[in-house]
Amino acid sequence: MQRMGMVIGLQPDKIAEYKALHAAVWPEILALISACNITDYSIFLKEPENLLFGTWTYIGTDFAADMAKMAADPRNQDWWAVCMPCQKPLETRKEGEWWAMMEEVFHHD
């Protein structure tokens, strides 16, 4: 089990659209998230900075393979096509990242 977090910006004029999309996530996307060994997934919004923070627990054994499976799924590609225009990646993200992955520095159960 691995807890993970990521951050990305949100276009100010897309906040309502992004919230509406995530208030009614397509069932196929929710099933895919679970099939890719992701649980306890949440996205938080910080305004007025318009930062999205995503956190989840990964319960699989091959994160890269599960993310490749997710990326290859045609319905997920449709989902990303409607979500990505709302987002504004951080300039400081690593090469190849859309959302910038974050280091966990503290956890308490």
VMD Tcl script that builds the backbone (N, CA, C; Angstrom):
set m [mol new atoms 327]
animate dup $m
set s [atomselect $m all]
$s set {name element resname resid chain x y z} {
  {N N MET 1 A 0.844 -1.186 0.000}
  {CA C MET 1 A 0.000 0.000 0.000}
  {C C MET 1 A 0.886 1.245 0.000}
  {N N GLN 2 A 0.516 2.202 -0.841}
  {CA C GLN 2 A 1.277 3.457 -0.916}
  {C C GLN 2 A 0.310 4.624 -1.045}
  {N N ARG 3 A 0.428 5.593 -0.132}
  {CA C ARG 3 A -0.369 6.816 -0.219}
  {C C ARG 3 A 0.335 7.748 -1.194}
  {N N MET 4 A -0.429 8.405 -2.046}
  {CA C MET 4 A 0.160 9.265 -3.064}
  {C C MET 4 A -0.611 10.576 -3.136}
  {N N GLY 5 A 0.072 11.624 -3.615}
  {CA C GLY 5 A -0.560 12.921 -3.774}
  {C C GLY 5 A -0.017 13.627 -4.997}
  {N N MET 6 A -0.836 14.525 -5.528}
  {CA C MET 6 A -0.447 15.277 -6.718}
  {C C MET 6 A -1.153 16.633 -6.706}
  {N N VAL 7 A -0.620 17.577 -7.486}
  {CA C VAL 7 A -1.181 18.927 -7.528}
  {C C VAL 7 A -1.151 19.446 -8.965}
  {N N ILE 8 A -2.138 20.287 -9.282}
  {CA C ILE 8 A -2.222 20.935 -10.591}
  {C C ILE 8 A -3.047 22.208 -10.415}
  {N N GLY 9 A -2.867 23.144 -11.318}
  {CA C GLY 9 A -3.685 24.346 -11.304}
  {C C GLY 9 A -5.016 24.102 -12.007}
  {N N LEU 10 A -5.966 24.976 -11.750}
  {CA C LEU 10 A -7.281 24.927 -12.383}
  {C C LEU 10 A -7.556 26.285 -13.011}
  {N N GLN 11 A -7.945 26.281 -14.269}
  {CA C GLN 11 A -8.255 27.532 -14.967}
  {C C GLN 11 A -9.407 28.235 -14.242}
  {N N PRO 12 A -9.252 29.510 -13.904}
  {CA C PRO 12 A -10.299 30.214 -13.141}
  {C C PRO 12 A -11.675 30.194 -13.804}
  {N N ASP 13 A -11.708 30.236 -15.114}
  {CA C ASP 13 A -12.991 30.246 -15.810}
  {C C ASP 13 A -13.573 28.844 -15.997}
  {N N LYS 14 A -12.902 27.825 -15.467}
  {CA C LYS 14 A -13.357 26.434 -15.627}
  {C C LYS 14 A -13.732 25.774 -14.297}
  {N N ILE 15 A -13.733 26.550 -13.221}
  {CA C ILE 15 A -13.996 25.965 -11.900}
  {C C ILE 15 A -15.370 25.309 -11.849}
  {N N ALA 16 A -16.406 26.001 -12.270}
  {CA C ALA 16 A -17.761 25.436 -12.211}
  {C C ALA 16 A -17.864 24.184 -13.082}
  {N N GLU 17 A -17.268 24.216 -14.262}
  {CA C GLU 17 A -17.303 23.053 -15.152}
  {C C GLU 17 A -16.587 21.861 -14.519}
  {N N TYR 18 A -15.423 22.098 -13.932}
  {CA C TYR 18 A -14.659 21.017 -13.314}
  {C C TYR 18 A -15.429 20.408 -12.142}
  {N N LYS 19 A -16.039 21.262 -11.330}
  {CA C LYS 19 A -16.834 20.759 -10.213}
  {C C LYS 19 A -18.013 19.939 -10.710}
  {N N ALA 20 A -18.669 20.402 -11.770}
  {CA C ALA 20 A -19.808 19.664 -12.321}
  {C C ALA 20 A -19.373 18.298 -12.868}
  {N N LEU 21 A -18.246 18.259 -13.561}
  {CA C LEU 21 A -17.736 16.986 -14.071}
  {C C LEU 21 A -17.495 15.999 -12.934}
  {N N HIS 22 A -16.912 16.476 -11.852}
  {CA C HIS 22 A -16.553 15.582 -10.758}
  {C C HIS 22 A -17.709 15.311 -9.801}
  {N N ALA 23 A -18.792 16.029 -9.942}
  {CA C ALA 23 A -20.004 15.714 -9.189}
  {C C ALA 23 A -20.748 14.545 -9.832}
  {N N ALA 24 A -20.385 14.237 -11.085}
  {CA C ALA 24 A -21.050 13.160 -11.824}
  {C C ALA 24 A -20.028 12.414 -12.684}
  {N N VAL 25 A -18.997 11.886 -12.026}
  {CA C VAL 25 A -17.955 11.142 -12.748}
  {C C VAL 25 A -18.598 9.941 -13.432}
  {N N TRP 26 A -18.207 9.706 -14.668}
  {CA C TRP 26 A -18.766 8.599 -15.440}
  {C C TRP 26 A -18.488 7.270 -14.728}
  {N N PRO 27 A -19.466 6.391 -14.672}
  {CA C PRO 27 A -19.278 5.104 -13.980}
  {C C PRO 27 A -18.087 4.298 -14.511}
  {N N GLU 28 A -17.842 4.363 -15.802}
  {CA C GLU 28 A -16.714 3.624 -16.372}
  {C C GLU 28 A -15.377 4.123 -15.827}
  {N N ILE 29 A -15.308 5.415 -15.535}
  {CA C ILE 29 A -14.079 5.994 -14.997}
  {C C ILE 29 A -13.880 5.543 -13.558}
  {N N LEU 30 A -14.942 5.546 -12.788}
  {CA C LEU 30 A -14.842 5.071 -11.406}
  {C C LEU 30 A -14.419 3.603 -11.365}
  {N N ALA 31 A -14.977 2.789 -12.251}
  {CA C ALA 31 A -14.602 1.373 -12.309}
  {C C ALA 31 A -13.137 1.211 -12.719}
  {N N LEU 32 A -12.683 2.029 -13.659}
  {CA C LEU 32 A -11.298 1.955 -14.106}
  {C C LEU 32 A -10.332 2.345 -12.989}
  {N N ILE 33 A -10.665 3.384 -12.247}
  {CA C ILE 33 A -9.829 3.794 -11.120}
  {C C ILE 33 A -9.650 2.611 -10.163}
  {N N SER 34 A -10.743 1.945 -9.840}
  {CA C SER 34 A -10.670 0.788 -8.947}
  {C C SER 34 A -9.881 -0.352 -9.575}
  {N N ALA 35 A -10.095 -0.603 -10.860}
  {CA C ALA 35 A -9.386 -1.681 -11.561}
  {C C ALA 35 A -7.885 -1.427 -11.634}
  {N N CYS 36 A -7.489 -0.168 -11.520}
  {CA C CYS 36 A -6.067 0.198 -11.546}
  {C C CYS 36 A -5.485 0.304 -10.138}
  {N N ASN 37 A -6.175 -0.305 -9.177}
  {CA C ASN 37 A -5.666 -0.445 -7.808}
  {C C ASN 37 A -5.550 0.868 -7.044}
  {N N ILE 38 A -6.456 1.799 -7.340}
  {CA C ILE 38 A -6.493 3.079 -6.630}
  {C C ILE 38 A -7.736 3.094 -5.746}
  {N N THR 39 A -7.533 3.395 -4.466}
  {CA C THR 39 A -8.642 3.493 -3.519}
  {C C THR 39 A -8.529 4.813 -2.752}
  {N N ASP 40 A -9.593 5.142 -2.059}
  {CA C ASP 40 A -9.598 6.317 -1.178}
  {C C ASP 40 A -9.113 7.570 -1.922}
  {N N TYR 41 A -9.652 7.786 -3.112}
  {CA C TYR 41 A -9.216 8.867 -4.007}
  {C C TYR 41 A -10.083 10.105 -3.778}
  {N N SER 42 A -9.440 11.232 -3.525}
  {CA C SER 42 A -10.135 12.508 -3.345}
  {C C SER 42 A -9.384 13.599 -4.092}
  {N N ILE 43 A -10.120 14.603 -4.544}
  {CA C ILE 43 A -9.525 15.811 -5.121}
  {C C ILE 43 A -10.087 16.998 -4.338}
  {N N PHE 44 A -9.190 17.873 -3.899}
  {CA C PHE 44 A -9.558 19.073 -3.157}
  {C C PHE 44 A -9.211 20.299 -3.991}
  {N N LEU 45 A -9.985 21.367 -3.838}
  {CA C LEU 45 A -9.742 22.631 -4.527}
  {C C LEU 45 A -9.401 23.712 -3.510}
  {N N LYS 46 A -8.311 24.439 -3.763}
  {CA C LYS 46 A -7.919 25.596 -2.932}
  {C C LYS 46 A -8.095 26.854 -3.758}
  {N N GLU 47 A -9.071 27.659 -3.340}
  {CA C GLU 47 A -9.286 28.955 -3.980}
  {C C GLU 47 A -8.804 30.041 -3.028}
  {N N PRO 48 A -8.348 31.165 -3.449}
  {CA C PRO 48 A -8.385 31.675 -4.820}
  {C C PRO 48 A -7.186 31.276 -5.670}
  {N N GLU 49 A -6.282 30.463 -5.106}
  {CA C GLU 49 A -5.096 30.067 -5.867}
  {C C GLU 49 A -5.427 29.122 -7.014}
  {N N ASN 50 A -6.603 28.500 -6.909}
  {CA C ASN 50 A -7.087 27.563 -7.924}
  {C C ASN 50 A -6.138 26.389 -8.116}
  {N N LEU 51 A -5.784 25.766 -6.997}
  {CA C LEU 51 A -4.954 24.571 -7.009}
  {C C LEU 51 A -5.809 23.364 -6.672}
  {N N LEU 52 A -5.632 22.296 -7.428}
  {CA C LEU 52 A -6.272 21.023 -7.146}
  {C C LEU 52 A -5.241 20.120 -6.492}
  {N N PHE 53 A -5.627 19.471 -5.403}
  {CA C PHE 53 A -4.776 18.509 -4.725}
  {C C PHE 53 A -5.491 17.171 -4.757}
  {N N GLY 54 A -4.863 16.187 -5.357}
  {CA C GLY 54 A -5.422 14.847 -5.404}
  {C C GLY 54 A -4.637 13.922 -4.501}
  {N N THR 55 A -5.337 13.052 -3.803}
  {CA C THR 55 A -4.693 12.073 -2.938}
  {C C THR 55 A -5.423 10.743 -3.046}
  {N N TRP 56 A -4.680 9.653 -2.946}
  {CA C TRP 56 A -5.260 8.322 -3.022}
  {C C TRP 56 A -4.304 7.323 -2.393}
  {N N THR 57 A -4.788 6.115 -2.260}
  {CA C THR 57 A -3.961 5.007 -1.809}
  {C C THR 57 A -3.842 4.023 -2.967}
  {N N TYR 58 A -2.602 3.655 -3.283}
  {CA C TYR 58 A -2.339 2.671 -4.335}
  {C C TYR 58 A -2.113 1.322 -3.672}
  {N N ILE 59 A -2.907 0.312 -4.067}
  {CA C ILE 59 A -2.837 -0.998 -3.422}
  {C C ILE 59 A -2.282 -2.072 -4.356}
  {N N GLY 60 A -1.817 -1.673 -5.525}
  {CA C GLY 60 A -1.275 -2.642 -6.474}
  {C C GLY 60 A 0.201 -2.898 -6.250}
  {N N THR 61 A 0.803 -3.587 -7.233}
  {CA C THR 61 A 2.223 -3.925 -7.147}
  {C C THR 61 A 3.041 -3.320 -8.279}
  {N N ASP 62 A 2.379 -2.745 -9.294}
  {CA C ASP 62 A 3.092 -2.168 -10.437}
  {C C ASP 62 A 2.376 -0.893 -10.870}
  {N N PHE 63 A 2.732 0.207 -10.209}
  {CA C PHE 63 A 2.059 1.484 -10.466}
  {C C PHE 63 A 2.187 1.906 -11.924}
  {N N ALA 64 A 3.388 1.764 -12.510}
  {CA C ALA 64 A 3.597 2.167 -13.905}
  {C C ALA 64 A 2.679 1.389 -14.840}
  {N N ALA 65 A 2.533 0.093 -14.620}
  {CA C ALA 65 A 1.662 -0.722 -15.470}
  {C C ALA 65 A 0.199 -0.323 -15.299}
  {N N ASP 66 A -0.204 -0.069 -14.072}
  {CA C ASP 66 A -1.592 0.347 -13.841}
  {C C ASP 66 A -1.878 1.710 -14.471}
  {N N MET 67 A -0.912 2.628 -14.416}
  {CA C MET 67 A -1.114 3.937 -15.034}
  {C C MET 67 A -1.121 3.822 -16.565}
  {N N ALA 68 A -0.335 2.910 -17.114}
  {CA C ALA 68 A -0.358 2.669 -18.558}
  {C C ALA 68 A -1.710 2.092 -18.971}
  {N N LYS 69 A -2.248 1.192 -18.163}
  {CA C LYS 69 A -3.582 0.622 -18.414}
  {C C LYS 69 A -4.630 1.730 -18.414}
  {N N MET 70 A -4.539 2.622 -17.439}
  {CA C MET 70 A -5.491 3.722 -17.349}
  {C C MET 70 A -5.375 4.645 -18.570}
  {N N ALA 71 A -4.154 4.988 -18.932}
  {CA C ALA 71 A -3.929 5.901 -20.051}
  {C C ALA 71 A -4.397 5.311 -21.372}
  {N N ALA 72 A -4.323 4.002 -21.517}
  {CA C ALA 72 A -4.689 3.355 -22.781}
  {C C ALA 72 A -6.190 3.157 -22.940}
  {N N ASP 73 A -6.939 3.294 -21.879}
  {CA C ASP 73 A -8.377 3.038 -21.932}
  {C C ASP 73 A -9.090 4.121 -22.748}
  {N N PRO 74 A -9.821 3.747 -23.805}
  {CA C PRO 74 A -10.474 4.750 -24.668}
  {C C PRO 74 A -11.462 5.658 -23.927}
  {N N ARG 75 A -12.215 5.098 -22.997}
  {CA C ARG 75 A -13.184 5.928 -22.267}
  {C C ARG 75 A -12.460 6.912 -21.351}
  {N N ASN 76 A -11.326 6.493 -20.790}
  {CA C ASN 76 A -10.545 7.406 -19.965}
  {C C ASN 76 A -9.952 8.526 -20.821}
  {N N GLN 77 A -9.557 8.205 -22.028}
  {CA C GLN 77 A -9.067 9.241 -22.937}
  {C C GLN 77 A -10.159 10.264 -23.222}
  {N N ASP 78 A -11.414 9.791 -23.335}
  {CA C ASP 78 A -12.547 10.718 -23.498}
  {C C ASP 78 A -12.698 11.601 -22.254}
  {N N TRP 79 A -12.551 10.994 -21.074}
  {CA C TRP 79 A -12.662 11.736 -19.811}
  {C C TRP 79 A -11.585 12.806 -19.714}
  {N N TRP 80 A -10.344 12.399 -20.023}
  {CA C TRP 80 A -9.246 13.359 -19.979}
  {C C TRP 80 A -9.465 14.494 -20.979}
  {N N ALA 81 A -10.080 14.196 -22.118}
  {CA C ALA 81 A -10.319 15.229 -23.137}
  {C C ALA 81 A -11.249 16.326 -22.630}
  {N N VAL 82 A -12.138 16.003 -21.697}
  {CA C VAL 82 A -13.019 17.036 -21.139}
  {C C VAL 82 A -12.428 17.670 -19.880}
  {N N CYS 83 A -11.596 16.938 -19.156}
  {CA C CYS 83 A -11.010 17.476 -17.923}
  {C C CYS 83 A -9.752 18.306 -18.163}
  {N N MET 84 A -8.894 17.860 -19.059}
  {CA C MET 84 A -7.593 18.513 -19.221}
  {C C MET 84 A -7.679 19.979 -19.643}
  {N N PRO 85 A -8.630 20.386 -20.465}
  {CA C PRO 85 A -8.709 21.818 -20.792}
  {C C PRO 85 A -9.033 22.701 -19.583}
  {N N CYS 86 A -9.556 22.112 -18.529}
  {CA C CYS 86 A -9.854 22.853 -17.308}
  {C C CYS 86 A -8.600 23.074 -16.462}
  {N N GLN 87 A -7.606 22.253 -16.670}
  {CA C GLN 87 A -6.444 22.225 -15.798}
  {C C GLN 87 A -5.302 23.078 -16.342}
  {N N LYS 88 A -4.447 23.499 -15.415}
  {CA C LYS 88 A -3.277 24.303 -15.752}
  {C C LYS 88 A -2.072 23.692 -15.039}
  {N N PRO 89 A -1.296 22.861 -15.756}
  {CA C PRO 89 A -0.157 22.192 -15.106}
  {C C PRO 89 A 0.848 23.191 -14.541}
  {N N LEU 90 A 1.478 22.794 -13.445}
  {CA C LEU 90 A 2.500 23.634 -12.831}
  {C C LEU 90 A 3.743 23.658 -13.716}
  {N N GLU 91 A 4.348 24.818 -13.825}
  {CA C GLU 91 A 5.575 24.943 -14.620}
  {C C GLU 91 A 6.709 24.119 -14.030}
  {N N THR 92 A 6.662 23.848 -12.731}
  {CA C THR 92 A 7.746 23.131 -12.049}
  {C C THR 92 A 7.563 21.617 -12.057}
  {N N ARG 93 A 6.542 21.111 -12.732}
  {CA C ARG 93 A 6.337 19.665 -12.745}
  {C C ARG 93 A 7.488 18.971 -13.477}
  {N N LYS 94 A 7.676 17.695 -13.170}
  {CA C LYS 94 A 8.723 16.915 -13.828}
  {C C LYS 94 A 8.327 16.599 -15.264}
  {N N GLU 95 A 9.319 16.357 -16.087}
  {CA C GLU 95 A 9.066 16.010 -17.478}
  {C C GLU 95 A 8.173 14.766 -17.531}
  {N N GLY 96 A 7.159 14.835 -18.375}
  {CA C GLY 96 A 6.241 13.725 -18.531}
  {C C GLY 96 A 5.047 13.766 -17.599}
  {N N GLU 97 A 5.047 14.663 -16.617}
  {CA C GLU 97 A 3.918 14.771 -15.692}
  {C C GLU 97 A 2.896 15.765 -16.219}
  {N N TRP 98 A 1.632 15.525 -15.950}
  {CA C TRP 98 A 0.570 16.508 -16.146}
  {C C TRP 98 A 0.254 17.081 -14.769}
  {N N TRP 99 A -0.229 16.237 -13.874}
  {CA C TRP 99 A -0.312 16.590 -12.461}
  {C C TRP 99 A 1.096 16.404 -11.896}
  {N N ALA 100 A 1.535 17.297 -11.023}
  {CA C ALA 100 A 2.849 17.168 -10.391}
  {C C ALA 100 A 2.721 16.257 -9.169}
  {N N MET 101 A 3.495 15.196 -9.148}
  {CA C MET 101 A 3.478 14.280 -8.012}
  {C C MET 101 A 4.147 14.957 -6.814}
  {N N MET 102 A 3.692 14.576 -5.622}
  {CA C MET 102 A 4.167 15.202 -4.396}
  {C C MET 102 A 4.768 14.158 -3.468}
  {N N GLU 103 A 5.695 14.606 -2.639}
  {CA C GLU 103 A 6.314 13.755 -1.631}
  {C C GLU 103 A 5.488 13.823 -0.343}
  {N N GLU 104 A 5.161 12.678 0.206}
  {CA C GLU 104 A 4.492 12.645 1.499}
  {C C GLU 104 A 5.536 12.911 2.580}
  {N N VAL 105 A 5.302 13.924 3.389}
  {CA C VAL 105 A 6.254 14.255 4.448}
  {C C VAL 105 A 5.719 13.947 5.851}
  {N N PHE 106 A 4.426 13.615 5.944}
  {CA C PHE 106 A 3.860 13.251 7.236}
  {C C PHE 106 A 2.575 12.466 7.021}
  {N N HIS 107 A 2.348 11.490 7.888}
  {CA C HIS 107 A 1.102 10.719 7.890}
  {C C HIS 107 A 0.852 10.223 9.305}
  {N N HIS 108 A -0.420 10.251 9.702}
  {CA C HIS 108 A -0.817 9.714 11.003}
  {C C HIS 108 A -2.162 9.016 10.852}
  {N N ASP 109 A -2.247 7.783 11.287}
  {CA C ASP 109 A -3.534 7.060 11.299}
  {C C ASP 109 A -4.237 7.286 12.614}
}
mol reanalyze $m
mol bondsrecalc $m
mol representation Tube
mol addrep $m
